[in-house]
Amino acid sequence: MKVQIENAVSHGYLSGVKMFDLIRAQKGLLYSKYNPIAGRKDLRPIDFKDQTMYTFANDDGPLGLASNERLLGKKYGFKPKYKIVSSIDAIFMALSTGEGYAVVDSMVRAKNNSDFEYIELDDYNTVSIAMLDDNQNSQSVLFMNYCLSYFGALTAKEEEG
């Protein structure tokens, strides 16, 4: 979305927008501990080349099919076989059967579920927030300030330890 907003501003379709980066979320390969190869030592993304990648976005967004195909192709040397499903929950259901993998970011809730494993990938998503310059709504300003404060503290905590 950030790229889309930046493109709209640079092409003159949108103006008067403030954007703030909240956090850089590392991408990772998520799979079930029931996956047939889950027990192997030193698993790498290429080890999943013959399995299905589940995705819920057939687009070029940060977790979309096109960006994940580029990431896996350029950095890890394979073109994924994929299946597009309706939601992140559908991905979790498919993976929980021991089948396939998904490219997600480090903020995904399943990362902390003991039934899933996570391999860090060499890529990040930047999570940003945007607001119109002339927005005078006090609730919007409070929300923006809360987000900046919360994610600033979260980022500082991650950098400490």
Secondary structure, 3 states (H helix, E strand, C coil): CHHHHHHHHHCCCCCCEEEEEEEEEEEEEEEECCCCCCCCCCCCHHHHCCCEEEECCCCCCCCCHHHHHHHHHHHHCCCCEEEECCCHHHHHHHHHCCCCEEEEECCCHHHHCCCEEEEEEEEEEEEEEEEECCCCCHHHHHHHHHHHHHHHHHHHHHHHC
